[in-house]
Amino acid sequence: MIVAGFGFRSGASGAALREALARAGGAAGVTHLATVQGKAGGLADLGRELGLPVIAVPDAALRGQETVTQSQRVAARFGTGSLAEAAALAAAGPGARLRGPRAVSADGMATAAIAEGAA
């Protein structure tokens, strides 16, 4: 399972989501998209475009996920350093590994990270 996890601000465009994914390594080989449960609807269009299911990760599954990058705002809200990295790791399952740190769209509205797991 290869999961592209996303974090994004309200109003992030599809172009920002696609750009963050491209900067994180692209969609080739990705099997699922993921983000926190309350934002999963914001990935629906990208999921349809790529033909990939969207995993809505419960807030509790994000807490305590060890991430490469750290955002104080995200840590205060979700209990982890990066929403994109934590969503990818949580959705990919136990023992998942990040391919690299999150990547940010040029407008700063979206982040993406890719994790590989056995789930």
C-alpha positions as CSV (number, residue, x, y, z in Angstrom):
1,M,0.0,0.0,0.0
2,I,1.4,3.4,-1.0
3,V,-0.5,6.3,0.5
4,A,-0.3,10.0,-0.3
5,G,-1.3,11.9,2.8
6,F,-2.5,15.5,2.6
7,G,-2.8,18.6,4.8
8,F,-4.5,21.6,3.3
9,R,-6.1,24.9,4.3
10,S,-9.8,25.6,3.7
11,G,-10.1,26.8,0.1
12,A,-7.1,25.0,-1.2
13,S,-7.5,24.5,-4.9
14,G,-7.2,21.2,-6.8
15,A,-4.2,22.7,-8.5
16,A,-2.5,23.2,-5.1
17,L,-3.3,19.6,-4.1
18,R,-1.9,18.3,-7.4
19,E,1.2,20.4,-7.1
20,A,1.9,19.3,-3.5
21,L,1.5,15.7,-4.6
22,A,3.9,16.2,-7.6
23,R,6.5,17.8,-5.3
24,A,6.2,14.9,-2.9
25,G,7.0,12.4,-5.7
26,G,3.9,12.2,-7.8
27,A,1.0,9.8,-8.1
28,A,2.8,7.0,-9.8
29,G,2.4,3.9,-7.7
30,V,0.1,5.6,-5.1
31,T,-2.8,3.4,-4.2
32,H,-4.7,5.6,-1.8
33,L,-5.1,9.3,-0.7
34,A,-5.5,10.2,2.9
35,T,-6.2,13.1,5.2
36,V,-7.8,13.8,8.5
37,Q,-11.5,12.8,8.7
38,G,-12.9,16.3,8.8
39,K,-11.1,17.3,5.6
40,A,-11.6,14.1,3.5
41,G,-14.3,15.7,1.4
42,G,-11.7,18.1,0.1
43,L,-9.8,15.3,-1.5
44,A,-12.9,13.8,-3.3
45,D,-12.3,15.5,-6.6
46,L,-8.6,14.6,-6.7
47,G,-9.4,11.0,-5.8
48,R,-11.9,10.8,-8.7
49,E,-9.4,12.4,-11.0
50,L,-6.7,9.9,-10.1
51,G,-9.1,6.9,-9.7
52,L,-7.9,6.5,-6.1
53,P,-9.9,5.9,-2.9
54,V,-9.7,8.5,-0.1
55,I,-9.1,7.4,3.4
56,A,-10.5,9.6,6.2
57,V,-8.1,9.2,9.1
58,P,-9.6,9.7,12.6
59,D,-8.0,12.5,14.6
60,A,-7.0,10.0,17.3
61,A,-4.9,8.0,14.7
62,L,-2.8,11.1,14.0
63,R,-1.9,11.8,17.6
64,G,1.7,10.8,18.4
65,Q,2.7,9.9,14.8
66,E,6.4,10.7,14.5
67,T,6.9,13.0,11.5
68,V,10.0,14.3,9.8
69,T,8.7,17.9,9.7
70,Q,7.2,19.9,12.5
71,S,4.5,22.6,12.5
72,Q,3.6,24.1,15.9
73,R,0.1,24.9,14.6
74,V,-0.5,21.3,13.4
75,A,1.0,19.9,16.7
76,A,-1.4,22.0,18.8
77,R,-4.4,21.0,16.8
78,F,-3.7,17.3,15.8
79,G,-0.9,16.2,18.2
80,T,1.6,15.5,15.5
81,G,4.1,17.6,13.6
82,S,2.8,17.2,10.0
83,L,-0.8,16.4,9.0
84,A,0.3,15.2,5.6
85,E,3.0,12.9,7.0
86,A,0.9,11.6,9.8
87,A,-2.1,10.9,7.6
88,A,0.0,9.0,5.1
89,L,1.6,6.9,7.9
90,A,-1.6,6.2,9.8
91,A,-3.4,5.2,6.6
92,A,-0.5,3.0,5.4
93,G,-0.7,1.0,8.6
94,P,1.7,-0.3,11.3
95,G,5.4,-0.2,10.3
96,A,4.8,2.3,7.4
97,R,7.7,4.5,6.4
98,L,7.7,7.9,4.7
99,R,9.4,8.2,1.4
100,G,10.5,11.7,2.4
101,P,9.3,14.8,4.2
102,R,6.1,16.6,3.2
103,A,6.2,18.9,0.2
104,V,4.4,22.2,0.0
105,S,2.5,23.7,-2.9
106,A,3.9,27.1,-4.1
107,D,0.9,28.9,-2.7
108,G,1.4,27.3,0.7
109,M,-2.2,26.0,0.8
110,A,-1.5,22.3,0.6
111,T,1.1,19.8,1.7
112,A,1.6,16.1,0.7
113,A,3.7,13.2,1.8
114,I,4.0,9.6,0.6
115,A,4.2,6.6,2.9
116,E,4.7,2.9,2.1
117,G,3.2,0.2,4.2
118,A,2.2,-3.4,4.2
119,A,-1.5,-2.8,5.0
